[in-house]
Amino acid sequence: MSDPCQRAHAALRRGEGLDEPSLLQHAAQCPACAAVLQGGTPLAAALDDAPSVPSVEGLWARVEAEVAQERGPAAWLRSLVTPVRLVVAVVVAALVPVLVGLLWGRVDRAVYPAGRLVLDLIALGLPVALVLAVTMHPLHRRALPRWAGAVAVALAGLGALMGPLLSPAHHDHPASLGGVEDELFPRAIACLVTGLILGLPALVGVALVQRRRGRFGLPVALAVVLAGAVGGLGIFLHCPLVAPAHLLLGHAMVLAVYLGLAVVAVPRRVA
């Protein structure tokens, strides 16, 4: 607020008229002061109590500061058009499961029941696609309903729990019979750590191509959940163990750990 505006506002707030010729001339040329003059003392007092509005210069400086932070490879990735960023995200999310399946796949593939394999792949793979779709939803399109992300996360949880809740897929391969009794915790921890590592490329890759504000928030949380779903799918494609206890502690816990990180990534509301 300029000095004539401040003087005129102070006079009106005190209930005084704008008797000074210079202030009257200023009010005749300043629409804001003319409006306050017309509203009288109550309006002047109300404006004085209202929260201050940042100046145009302050807002512009803030914008320039945020733009200045957009440097480096991450900024370049986020500057790509939406279809290209979506392709990058899909490739990053699918890369680990595909490589694991081709180069480090289950040794019991020949005896794994085909119907159960399809069911497991749908249960573990569909949530990856859904979470990825919600995570990479274009900002220029109508926002998805709030429940879309919750549904995708819930399906990821159900997919991770389906294997432990069902009976073992088979008992026809020697490598599938371990992971119980004394081997339960060592083998489960090995799969858990491996699954967490397998999810990291998806987390890093998708987080880099997201257009988001701030360091933490819902988009980052969804990227973390995506990493858990990808890690769970990746460890399933590698590990031949079928014992429900192992699948719960070693496979489903991959998503559970990432879900815990996602909760941390969402900022708390301040009352």
N, C-alpha and C positions, 0 to 999 in steps of 0.2 A: 504494500500500500504506500503510495507516494505521500509526501509531507502535506500537501493541501488536503488530500483525502483523510489523512490521520487527524488533522486539525478540525475538519468539518465533522468527522465522525465523533470526535471527542466532544465537540460543542453540542451536537444533537443528543449524545448520550447523557449530557448534563442537563438536558432540557432547555438549552439555550438556542436561540435562533441564529441563523447565519447572517448576522448584521454586518459583518465585515465585508466590504465591497469585493475584495479579492476572493473570498470564499463563495459569495453569491455568483461571481463570474465563473469560478471553478465548477460550481454545481450545475451551471447552465451548460457547461461543456463536457461534464463527466456524467454519463448515464447512470453509473453505479451510485454516485453521491446524490443525484437527482432522485433516484428510487428510494434511497434512505431518507432523504429530506421529505419525500411524500409520505413515507411510513411513519415518520416522527420518532420520538424517543423510544417507544416499545421495540420498534424494529432495530434501532441502533443498539439497544441493550441486548436484544436477542442475538444479533450478529456478533456482539462482543463476547458472548458466552459460547458461541458455536466453535467447534474445533477448527483450527486454522487449516486452510487449504494450501498445499504445497505450491510454490510459485512455478511458473512455466520454466524458469531457468533451472530450478531444482529438479523438476521432472526430467528436463532435457539432459542434465548432468547425470542423473541416474541411468537414463537410457544409454548414454554414451559409455558409462562405466560398465554396464552389462554387455554392450557390444564389444568393448575392449577385451572382455574376458573370453570371448568366443575366438580362440586362436588354436592352431594346431590341428592334428589329424581328426580329433573328435569333432571339432567344429566343422571341418570339411565334410565329414560323414553326415552330420545332421543337416548340412546345407543341401544335400542331394535331394532330388525330387522324391516324392513319396513312393512311387512304384519301385524305384531303385533301392531305397532303404528297406522296403518290404522284402524284396528279393534277397538282399544281404541278410536280413534277419532270419528268413526261412532257411537259407543255406547254412548259416551259423548254427541254428537250432537243430538242423537235420544232420549236420556233418559228423558229430560224434557218434550218434546211434548207427549211422550208415557205416562208418569206418569200423566201429566195434563189431557190427554184424558181419562185415566182410573179412576183417583181418583178425579178429579176436573173439569169434562167435562161440556159442555153446557147443560143447563136444557131444551133447546128447540130441542134436537136431534130428538125426535120422530116426530116433525112436519117440520123439516128442509128438503127442497126438496132434494131428493137423487142426482139428476143430478147436481144441484148447489153445493152441498156438495163436490162431486167428483171434479168439476171444481175448487172450492176454494182450496181444498187440493193439487191439482196438481200445481196451481198457486203459492201457498205458500211453498209447500214441494219440488218441483223440483229444485228451486234455492238453497235450502239448500244442496241438493245432489251435484249440479254443483259447488257451491263455495267450498264445502268440497273436491271435487275431484281436483280442481285447487290448493287449499291450501296444500293438502297432496301429491301432485305430487312428486314421488321419484326423488331425486337429481341425481341418477345414470342413469336415463333414459333421452332421448332427451327432451330438454326443450320445454314446451308448447309455442305456439305463443303468442305474447304479448296481442293479442286481446282476448284470452280465458278468462282471468280474467275479462276484461271489459264486455264481453258478459254475464258472470255469474252474475256480479253485476247489469247489466242492467235488466236482467230477474228477479232478486230479487226485483228491484224497480217496474217493471211492475206488478209483482205478488202482491206486497203490495198495489198498486194503483187500482187493478182490482175491489176489493170489494167496495171502495168508488165511483168508476165510474159507476158501474152497479146499477140497481134498487135494493131496499131491497129484500133479499131472500124470505121473507114471513112476514106476520103480524098475525100469527096464535098462538102466545104464549104471554101471558101478560108480561113475563120478557124481551121480545124482543122489546117492544114498547117504552121503556124509552130512556134516553140519549139524549134528545132534549130540546130545549129552556133553561130553567133555569138549567136543569141537564146536559147540554152539556159539559161544561168545567169541572165540578167536576168529572163526570163519565169518561171523556176522560183522565184527568190527572191520575185518579186511574188506568186506563188500561195502560197508557203510562209507569207509574212507575213499574207496575207489569210486563209488557213486557220487560222492561230493566233488571229487576231482573232475569226473566226467561232466558235471553240470557247470563247471566254471567257464568254459569257452562260450556257452550260450549266454550266461549272465553278463560277461564282459562285452560280448559282441552286440547283444540286443541293447544293453544300457548305452553303448556308444552311439547307436543310430537313433535312439529315442530323442524326440524333441520335448524336453521337459524343463520345468522351472525349478530351481533349487537343487540341493544335493540329495535330499531324501523326499519321499512322498509316495503316493499310490502307484505312479508308473514304475518307479524303481522297485517297489514291493512286488508288483506283478512280474517284473523281470526276474526277481529272485525266485518266485514261485515257478516260473518257467524253467529256471535252472534246475530246481528240484525235480520237476517232471521229466526233464531230459536226462538227468542223472539216474533216476529210477528206471527209465526205459533202457538206458545204456547198460546198466548193471544186469538187468534182466536178459538182455541179448548176449551177455557174456557168461554169467554164472549158471552152472547146470544144477545146482542144488534146488530141491523141490520141497523140503520140509517146511511146513507152515511157520514154525517158530523162527527158522532162519529167514524166511521171506519177510516176516514182520520186523525183526530186529536188524537185519542187514540190508533189506531193500526198501521197505516202506519208510524206514527211519530217515532215508535220504531226503524225501520230501518233507518229513516232519522237521528236520533240522533247518532246511531252507525256509519253511513256513515260519519258524521262530525268528529267523533273520528278517523275513518280510514284515513281521509285526513290529520289529524294532525300526524298520525303514519308514513306517508310517508315523508322521509326527503326532504327538499327543495334542489334543485340544486344550487350550488354556481357558479355564472358567472365568 
